[in-house]
Amino acid sequence: MEQSIQHFLNYLTVEKGFSANTVLAYRNDLQQFSQFVQGNIPSSQEVVPQVVGQPLITSYLGDLKERRYASSTVARKMAAVKSYFAFLVNEGSLSENPAQSLSSPRVGKYLPRTLTTDEVDCLLEQPTKRSSPESKRDRAMLELLYATGMRVTELVSLNCPHINLEMGFVHCTGKGSKERVIPIHSQAVEALKDYLETGRPQLQHSPGQEALFLNRRGERLTRQGFWLILKAYSREANIQLSVTPHVLRHSFATHMLTGDRPIDLQSLRELLGHANIATTQIYTHLTTDHLRREYEKAHPRAK
């Protein structure tokens, strides 16, 4: 089974163009499923896809629920199993998909958590309290992330040529290797100029390094490194909400719809790089909730 799983993962990478993070998630989920299969068939039987039937997959689903995984996690793991067997059917390795008729747990819709504009302002102010190369880098990263709504992987994958400060835009590659150009406002441009002129040269140890954002070793900053930086600044800003890179992305999207010059949903979809506008529509619920809160502030009896 391990060989067929690797074949499937190669297909996701080469044919479907899935990101490394998505492929890794599939790998982890399918390895867990493979281990379950191995522990629930006779030891004399070879662990191959052909030995897996619907009852065994149903048992796996039950095991996930007994272990109290969140419904969204169970749904993701089952989707991985279904996609894996569908691939094997398309490849001719199996005649039918044993997971096709199984239903995954329903996942309730949730509204992404966002920061207020005041909280964002306070967060972006924190790096300006220092003048080190790292603080200049951090200010540029936070300003750019909030100015564009980019995913953190897109942010840390940027190279210097991807930024055009004269024209005021950034060129990034998103999920499925889809490219998009995002305009950036003057505050982000100014922060990037400061970093490129006086911060990055002090962090760069190798003249051939193209990565835009560097760590102290002169290497490309990682997703985990940025996450730790963001956490530290959110604590300094006394923000109660657990601030993640995606919270900033959600905040960008919400504020773009509720600002003084709100943009339309299709434009927001293009900025965020969503494949389906249904994904972007979640922010319409956020804006409705925002308007309700503002009304209640002005009219306390409406609560």
Secondary structure, DSSP 8 states (H G I E B T S, - for coil): -HHHHHHHHHHHHHTS---HHHHHHHHHHHHHHHHHHHHTS-TTS---GGG--HHHHHHHHHHHHHTT--HHHHHHHHHHHHHHHHHHHHHTS-SS-TTTT---------------HHHHHHHHHGGGG--SHHHHHHHHHHHHHHHH---HHHHHT-BGGGEETTTTEEEEE-GGG-EEEEE--HHHHHHHHHIIIIIHHHH--STT--BSSB-TTSSB--HHHHHHHHHHHHHHTT--S---HHHHHHHHHHHHHHSSS---HHHHHHHHT-SSHHHHTHHHHHHHHHHHHHHHHH-GGG-
